Structures are given as C-alpha cells and as structure tokens.
Amino acid sequence: MKNDESYAPDGGALDEHEQAMAAGHVHRPPIDASRYAHIPGWGVDRDKKDRPAVPMERTPPRLDGIDWARPSQQASEVEVLHSTERSGLTPVYGTSAPPRGLSGMLRRTGFRFSENDLRRWLILLLADRVDMVEGLFSDAASGHVPNLYAEMGGRAELRHNPAGAARKLATVAAVAGVAYWLWRRHQREDQD
C-alpha cells in the first residue's frame, strides 16, 4: 500500500477537499450568522477576529481604578473551620452552623486534609449525613416531630416527577403491607 496523501486507505483516490483535510488546510465555507443569531451565546468559540467581545477581553484583566480595601476581620465567637490551603480566615464568614457533636468531630478531621485529598470530601459527606441524623434526634428530644415528607422534597417530586413518586409510594406500601402481614402472622403463632 502506498504511503501517499493522494490515496485513500481503501486504495481509492482522494478528492481535492479530502486531500486538503489530510494536509490540514481545510477552508470551511463562510457561516451565515443570521441563521444562528437566535441562540444565546452562539459564536463565542469562533476565531477571535470574528468575536464581538474580543476588544473587551484581556488576559490578565484590567484592574485600573480599583478602590477596594480589605474589610476588617469579623470577630469570631464560635469555632470556624478553614482549609489547610489558606493561612487564616477570610474577613467575613458564616457562623450559623458551628461544628458540634459527632458531625463536628468528623468535620474537624476532614478539614485536616488538603482540598485535593479524597479523604477530606468523603469525611465531610459523612459528617453531613451524621449531622442530619443528629438533627432528627435533637428535634425528637425537643418534642418536634419532623415532617420527613416535606423535608425530603415530597411535594416537589410529586409535581416534577410523578412517576417516581408513585413508584416510591408503591414500594413503601408494599413494605408496610409485608411488615403488617408478618406482624399479624407472629401474633397468630403466639396465640396458638
């Protein structure tokens, strides 16, 4: 087989356009921009000379006339966890959910690892799940019965995914039915 750009791999001759493509000299026909003008953001990946925003784009961006002073450091009354990649706290941060309980211990452990370490994120995910269970226990201890249906997005699922909501309802009904049947069977065996 010849190693020539004028021949196709199957042995047939290439036409002029295919030869240009093989050589890397492809000239595409001009694009009619009016056909695509209705698409938001169309053309942002075109050549820079064809992009209308190029005169405004600049790398690095212009920073002329910036009058910005670092805000004063927020006073901390609770423990605030921060990344090992940062030397200190940011000037302003949230304090509404300080680390507490078992989930707080897990968060402290997770924040010891670098942000590019998978262990950090897995521990923080576990801490979120533990915090959710701790919240359920604290609600029950204070006499508040949580509305699990609403808190787990039941109304939204019923509106946006009615088939999935019906499957979940059927599954819960089947499990409850089997549990009730087993309970009744156990009751009958105890009476006999």
Secondary structure, DSSP 8 states (H G I E B T S, - for coil): ----TTB-TTS-B--HHHHHHHHT--------GGGTTTSTTTTTTS-GGG-TTGGG--SS---TT-----------SS-----TTSSS--SS---SS---HHHHHHHHHHTTS-TT-HHHHHHHHHHHHHHHHHHHHHHHHTT----HHHHTTHHHHHHH-HHHHHHHHHHHHHHHHHHHHHHHHHHHHHH-
